[in-house]
Each structure stands twice: as C-alpha cells, then as structure tokens.
C-alpha cells in the first residue's frame, strides 16, 4: 500500500495514530522486538502492513500497539496465531464499546436504557 498523502501544511500525520510513520528498524526498536517478530506478526494477520513507494514496510502507532500486546501474550506462552486473534478480538470489543457509548450519548437518557 503506498504512503498516504500528507497534509499540505504538515499537520495531521503526527497526530494520526494510523499514519505509517515507522520504518522496520525504528518500529522494532520502539517496542523492543526484532524485525523478524514484526514480519511474523504480519504473517499471522495482526495487521496489514503499509509499504512505502520503494516497497519498504512501514508501521503506524496502532500497528505497534497491536504488536506490543501480541508480544505480551507470547511472553505468557500463547502462540503467535492465537495472540493475533486475541488482539483482533480485543480491538473489536473496544470498538463495539465505543460505539455503544457514542449511541448512548447521541440518543439521550430517555431513549437508551442502561443494562
């Protein structure tokens, strides 16, 4: 996937946790893993890696958070494929909770009852 366009004024990319701003070595160093770990995480489906125009892997802060969580699970003895699935489900659950909270706030107290 080619690099996403950058805003003309230079803002935005620094605040965007999905922006693929880390090269392989910097990403691995940031979460204290090897580049091989990041490749294995990609193979296991933990994230879809971005590619620079030159074909180099690029990682976002979101990717690094997922990889760091997977590393924690591996340290607990869970296999990479299972860790990738667990992390994916954790993120899906967090997104569902965020949507529920958004809908509750949008609908107002009279329209949505607490469970």
CNS distance restraints for C-alpha pairs under 8 A (distance, minus, plus):
assign (resid   1 and name CA) (resid  49 and name CA) 7.84 0.50 0.50
assign (resid   1 and name CA) (resid  50 and name CA) 5.11 0.50 0.50
assign (resid   1 and name CA) (resid  51 and name CA) 5.00 0.50 0.50
assign (resid   1 and name CA) (resid  52 and name CA) 7.18 0.50 0.50
assign (resid   2 and name CA) (resid  50 and name CA) 6.88 0.50 0.50
assign (resid   2 and name CA) (resid  51 and name CA) 5.54 0.50 0.50
assign (resid   2 and name CA) (resid  52 and name CA) 5.35 0.50 0.50
assign (resid   2 and name CA) (resid  53 and name CA) 5.42 0.50 0.50
assign (resid   3 and name CA) (resid  20 and name CA) 7.46 0.50 0.50
assign (resid   3 and name CA) (resid  50 and name CA) 7.26 0.50 0.50
assign (resid   3 and name CA) (resid  51 and name CA) 6.68 0.50 0.50
assign (resid   3 and name CA) (resid  52 and name CA) 5.34 0.50 0.50
assign (resid   3 and name CA) (resid  53 and name CA) 6.54 0.50 0.50
assign (resid   4 and name CA) (resid  19 and name CA) 7.63 0.50 0.50
assign (resid   6 and name CA) (resid  10 and name CA) 6.77 0.50 0.50
assign (resid   6 and name CA) (resid  12 and name CA) 7.77 0.50 0.50
assign (resid   6 and name CA) (resid  13 and name CA) 6.74 0.50 0.50
assign (resid   7 and name CA) (resid  11 and name CA) 6.12 0.50 0.50
assign (resid   7 and name CA) (resid  12 and name CA) 6.58 0.50 0.50
assign (resid   7 and name CA) (resid  13 and name CA) 7.53 0.50 0.50
assign (resid  11 and name CA) (resid  15 and name CA) 7.72 0.50 0.50
assign (resid  12 and name CA) (resid  16 and name CA) 5.98 0.50 0.50
assign (resid  13 and name CA) (resid  19 and name CA) 5.94 0.50 0.50
assign (resid  14 and name CA) (resid  19 and name CA) 7.81 0.50 0.50
assign (resid  17 and name CA) (resid  60 and name CA) 6.17 0.50 0.50
assign (resid  17 and name CA) (resid  61 and name CA) 5.06 0.50 0.50
assign (resid  17 and name CA) (resid  62 and name CA) 5.63 0.50 0.50
assign (resid  18 and name CA) (resid  60 and name CA) 5.13 0.50 0.50
assign (resid  18 and name CA) (resid  61 and name CA) 6.31 0.50 0.50
assign (resid  18 and name CA) (resid  62 and name CA) 5.73 0.50 0.50
assign (resid  18 and name CA) (resid  63 and name CA) 7.72 0.50 0.50
assign (resid  19 and name CA) (resid  59 and name CA) 7.70 0.50 0.50
assign (resid  19 and name CA) (resid  60 and name CA) 5.13 0.50 0.50
assign (resid  19 and name CA) (resid  61 and name CA) 7.35 0.50 0.50
assign (resid  20 and name CA) (resid  50 and name CA) 6.56 0.50 0.50
assign (resid  20 and name CA) (resid  58 and name CA) 5.22 0.50 0.50
assign (resid  20 and name CA) (resid  59 and name CA) 4.52 0.50 0.50
assign (resid  20 and name CA) (resid  60 and name CA) 3.97 0.50 0.50
assign (resid  20 and name CA) (resid  61 and name CA) 7.45 0.50 0.50
assign (resid  21 and name CA) (resid  58 and name CA) 6.33 0.50 0.50
assign (resid  21 and name CA) (resid  59 and name CA) 6.06 0.50 0.50
assign (resid  21 and name CA) (resid  60 and name CA) 5.71 0.50 0.50
assign (resid  21 and name CA) (resid  61 and name CA) 7.91 0.50 0.50
assign (resid  22 and name CA) (resid  26 and name CA) 5.83 0.50 0.50
assign (resid  22 and name CA) (resid  27 and name CA) 5.36 0.50 0.50
assign (resid  22 and name CA) (resid  58 and name CA) 5.35 0.50 0.50
assign (resid  22 and name CA) (resid  59 and name CA) 4.90 0.50 0.50
assign (resid  22 and name CA) (resid  60 and name CA) 6.26 0.50 0.50
assign (resid  23 and name CA) (resid  27 and name CA) 5.95 0.50 0.50
assign (resid  23 and name CA) (resid  56 and name CA) 7.46 0.50 0.50
assign (resid  23 and name CA) (resid  57 and name CA) 6.27 0.50 0.50
assign (resid  23 and name CA) (resid  58 and name CA) 4.82 0.50 0.50
assign (resid  23 and name CA) (resid  59 and name CA) 6.40 0.50 0.50
assign (resid  24 and name CA) (resid  28 and name CA) 6.10 0.50 0.50
assign (resid  24 and name CA) (resid  35 and name CA) 6.31 0.50 0.50
assign (resid  24 and name CA) (resid  38 and name CA) 7.97 0.50 0.50
assign (resid  24 and name CA) (resid  56 and name CA) 7.87 0.50 0.50
assign (resid  24 and name CA) (resid  57 and name CA) 6.02 0.50 0.50
assign (resid  24 and name CA) (resid  58 and name CA) 6.29 0.50 0.50
assign (resid  24 and name CA) (resid  59 and name CA) 7.21 0.50 0.50
assign (resid  25 and name CA) (resid  29 and name CA) 6.08 0.50 0.50
assign (resid  25 and name CA) (resid  35 and name CA) 6.59 0.50 0.50
assign (resid  26 and name CA) (resid  30 and name CA) 5.98 0.50 0.50
assign (resid  27 and name CA) (resid  31 and name CA) 6.70 0.50 0.50
assign (resid  27 and name CA) (resid  59 and name CA) 6.61 0.50 0.50
assign (resid  27 and name CA) (resid  64 and name CA) 6.93 0.50 0.50
assign (resid  28 and name CA) (resid  32 and name CA) 5.73 0.50 0.50
assign (resid  28 and name CA) (resid  33 and name CA) 4.94 0.50 0.50
assign (resid  28 and name CA) (resid  34 and name CA) 5.46 0.50 0.50
assign (resid  28 and name CA) (resid  35 and name CA) 5.61 0.50 0.50
assign (resid  28 and name CA) (resid  38 and name CA) 7.04 0.50 0.50
assign (resid  29 and name CA) (resid  33 and name CA) 6.36 0.50 0.50
assign (resid  29 and name CA) (resid  34 and name CA) 7.52 0.50 0.50
assign (resid  31 and name CA) (resid  64 and name CA) 7.06 0.50 0.50
assign (resid  31 and name CA) (resid  68 and name CA) 6.25 0.50 0.50
assign (resid  33 and name CA) (resid  37 and name CA) 6.23 0.50 0.50
assign (resid  33 and name CA) (resid  38 and name CA) 7.54 0.50 0.50
assign (resid  34 and name CA) (resid  38 and name CA) 6.84 0.50 0.50
assign (resid  35 and name CA) (resid  39 and name CA) 6.35 0.50 0.50
assign (resid  36 and name CA) (resid  40 and name CA) 6.11 0.50 0.50
assign (resid  37 and name CA) (resid  41 and name CA) 6.13 0.50 0.50
assign (resid  38 and name CA) (resid  42 and name CA) 6.21 0.50 0.50
assign (resid  38 and name CA) (resid  67 and name CA) 7.15 0.50 0.50
assign (resid  39 and name CA) (resid  43 and name CA) 6.20 0.50 0.50
assign (resid  40 and name CA) (resid  44 and name CA) 6.11 0.50 0.50
assign (resid  40 and name CA) (resid  80 and name CA) 7.69 0.50 0.50
assign (resid  41 and name CA) (resid  45 and name CA) 6.44 0.50 0.50
assign (resid  41 and name CA) (resid  46 and name CA) 5.40 0.50 0.50
assign (resid  41 and name CA) (resid  47 and name CA) 7.38 0.50 0.50
assign (resid  41 and name CA) (resid  67 and name CA) 6.83 0.50 0.50
assign (resid  41 and name CA) (resid  70 and name CA) 7.98 0.50 0.50
assign (resid  41 and name CA) (resid  80 and name CA) 6.96 0.50 0.50
assign (resid  41 and name CA) (resid  84 and name CA) 7.14 0.50 0.50
assign (resid  42 and name CA) (resid  46 and name CA) 5.52 0.50 0.50
assign (resid  42 and name CA) (resid  47 and name CA) 5.66 0.50 0.50
assign (resid  42 and name CA) (resid  48 and name CA) 6.49 0.50 0.50
assign (resid  42 and name CA) (resid  49 and name CA) 6.70 0.50 0.50
assign (resid  44 and name CA) (resid  80 and name CA) 6.63 0.50 0.50
assign (resid  44 and name CA) (resid  81 and name CA) 5.20 0.50 0.50
assign (resid  44 and name CA) (resid  84 and name CA) 6.27 0.50 0.50
assign (resid  45 and name CA) (resid  81 and name CA) 7.77 0.50 0.50
assign (resid  45 and name CA) (resid  84 and name CA) 6.44 0.50 0.50
assign (resid  46 and name CA) (resid  66 and name CA) 7.04 0.50 0.50
assign (resid  46 and name CA) (resid  67 and name CA) 7.32 0.50 0.50
assign (resid  46 and name CA) (resid  84 and name CA) 4.83 0.50 0.50
assign (resid  46 and name CA) (resid  85 and name CA) 7.42 0.50 0.50
assign (resid  46 and name CA) (resid  87 and name CA) 7.48 0.50 0.50
assign (resid  46 and name CA) (resid  88 and name CA) 6.97 0.50 0.50
assign (resid  47 and name CA) (resid  63 and name CA) 6.38 0.50 0.50
assign (resid  47 and name CA) (resid  66 and name CA) 7.84 0.50 0.50
assign (resid  49 and name CA) (resid  57 and name CA) 6.36 0.50 0.50
assign (resid  49 and name CA) (resid  58 and name CA) 6.49 0.50 0.50
assign (resid  49 and name CA) (resid  59 and name CA) 6.45 0.50 0.50
assign (resid  50 and name CA) (resid  57 and name CA) 5.82 0.50 0.50
assign (resid  50 and name CA) (resid  58 and name CA) 5.13 0.50 0.50
assign (resid  50 and name CA) (resid  59 and name CA) 6.49 0.50 0.50
assign (resid  51 and name CA) (resid  55 and name CA) 5.13 0.50 0.50
assign (resid  51 and name CA) (resid  56 and name CA) 5.24 0.50 0.50
assign (resid  51 and name CA) (resid  57 and name CA) 4.69 0.50 0.50
assign (resid  51 and name CA) (resid  58 and name CA) 5.55 0.50 0.50
assign (resid  52 and name CA) (resid  56 and name CA) 5.19 0.50 0.50
assign (resid  52 and name CA) (resid  57 and name CA) 6.48 0.50 0.50
assign (resid  52 and name CA) (resid  58 and name CA) 6.52 0.50 0.50
assign (resid  59 and name CA) (resid  63 and name CA) 5.86 0.50 0.50
assign (resid  59 and name CA) (resid  64 and name CA) 6.90 0.50 0.50
assign (resid  60 and name CA) (resid  64 and name CA) 6.36 0.50 0.50
assign (resid  61 and name CA) (resid  65 and name CA) 6.18 0.50 0.50
assign (resid  62 and name CA) (resid  66 and name CA) 6.32 0.50 0.50
assign (resid  63 and name CA) (resid  67 and name CA) 6.16 0.50 0.50
assign (resid  64 and name CA) (resid  68 and name CA) 5.96 0.50 0.50
assign (resid  65 and name CA) (resid  69 and name CA) 6.20 0.50 0.50
assign (resid  66 and name CA) (resid  70 and name CA) 6.19 0.50 0.50
assign (resid  66 and name CA) (resid  87 and name CA) 6.57 0.50 0.50
assign (resid  67 and name CA) (resid  71 and name CA) 6.13 0.50 0.50
assign (resid  68 and name CA) (resid  72 and name CA) 6.41 0.50 0.50
assign (resid  69 and name CA) (resid  73 and name CA) 6.47 0.50 0.50
assign (resid  69 and name CA) (resid  87 and name CA) 6.90 0.50 0.50
assign (resid  70 and name CA) (resid  74 and name CA) 6.18 0.50 0.50
assign (resid  70 and name CA) (resid  80 and name CA) 7.23 0.50 0.50
assign (resid  70 and name CA) (resid  83 and name CA) 5.31 0.50 0.50
assign (resid  70 and name CA) (resid  84 and name CA) 6.31 0.50 0.50
assign (resid  70 and name CA) (resid  87 and name CA) 6.58 0.50 0.50
assign (resid  71 and name CA) (resid  75 and name CA) 6.15 0.50 0.50
assign (resid  72 and name CA) (resid  76 and name CA) 6.53 0.50 0.50
assign (resid  73 and name CA) (resid  77 and name CA) 6.66 0.50 0.50
assign (resid  73 and name CA) (resid  78 and name CA) 5.59 0.50 0.50
assign (resid  73 and name CA) (resid  79 and name CA) 7.99 0.50 0.50
assign (resid  73 and name CA) (resid  83 and name CA) 5.91 0.50 0.50
assign (resid  74 and name CA) (resid  78 and name CA) 4.77 0.50 0.50
assign (resid  74 and name CA) (resid  79 and name CA) 6.04 0.50 0.50
assign (resid  74 and name CA) (resid  80 and name CA) 6.51 0.50 0.50
assign (resid  74 and name CA) (resid  83 and name CA) 6.82 0.50 0.50
assign (resid  78 and name CA) (resid  82 and name CA) 6.48 0.50 0.50
assign (resid  78 and name CA) (resid  83 and name CA) 6.12 0.50 0.50
assign (resid  79 and name CA) (resid  83 and name CA) 6.04 0.50 0.50
assign (resid  80 and name CA) (resid  84 and name CA) 6.05 0.50 0.50
assign (resid  81 and name CA) (resid  85 and name CA) 6.42 0.50 0.50
assign (resid  82 and name CA) (resid  86 and name CA) 6.15 0.50 0.50
assign (resid  83 and name CA) (resid  87 and name CA) 6.08 0.50 0.50
assign (resid  84 and name CA) (resid  88 and name CA) 6.11 0.50 0.50
assign (resid  85 and name CA) (resid  89 and name CA) 6.18 0.50 0.50
assign (resid  86 and name CA) (resid  90 and name CA) 6.11 0.50 0.50
assign (resid  87 and name CA) (resid  91 and name CA) 6.24 0.50 0.50
assign (resid  88 and name CA) (resid  92 and name CA) 6.23 0.50 0.50
assign (resid  89 and name CA) (resid  93 and name CA) 6.05 0.50 0.50
assign (resid  90 and name CA) (resid  94 and name CA) 6.21 0.50 0.50
assign (resid  91 and name CA) (resid  95 and name CA) 6.17 0.50 0.50
assign (resid  92 and name CA) (resid  96 and name CA) 6.17 0.50 0.50
assign (resid  93 and name CA) (resid  97 and name CA) 6.21 0.50 0.50
assign (resid  94 and name CA) (resid  98 and name CA) 6.18 0.50 0.50
assign (resid  95 and name CA) (resid  99 and name CA) 6.19 0.50 0.50
assign (resid  96 and name CA) (resid 100 and name CA) 6.18 0.50 0.50
assign (resid  97 and name CA) (resid 101 and name CA) 6.20 0.50 0.50
assign (resid  98 and name CA) (resid 102 and name CA) 6.13 0.50 0.50
assign (resid  99 and name CA) (resid 103 and name CA) 6.08 0.50 0.50
assign (resid 100 and name CA) (resid 104 and name CA) 6.10 0.50 0.50
assign (resid 101 and name CA) (resid 105 and name CA) 6.17 0.50 0.50
assign (resid 102 and name CA) (resid 106 and name CA) 6.05 0.50 0.50
assign (resid 103 and name CA) (resid 107 and name CA) 5.81 0.50 0.50
assign (resid 104 and name CA) (resid 108 and name CA) 6.06 0.50 0.50
assign (resid 104 and name CA) (resid 109 and name CA) 7.21 0.50 0.50
assign (resid 104 and name CA) (resid 112 and name CA) 6.00 0.50 0.50
assign (resid 105 and name CA) (resid 109 and name CA) 7.66 0.50 0.50
assign (resid 107 and name CA) (resid 111 and name CA) 5.65 0.50 0.50
assign (resid 107 and name CA) (resid 112 and name CA) 6.47 0.50 0.50
assign (resid 108 and name CA) (resid 112 and name CA) 6.75 0.50 0.50
assign (resid 109 and name CA) (resid 113 and name CA) 7.00 0.50 0.50
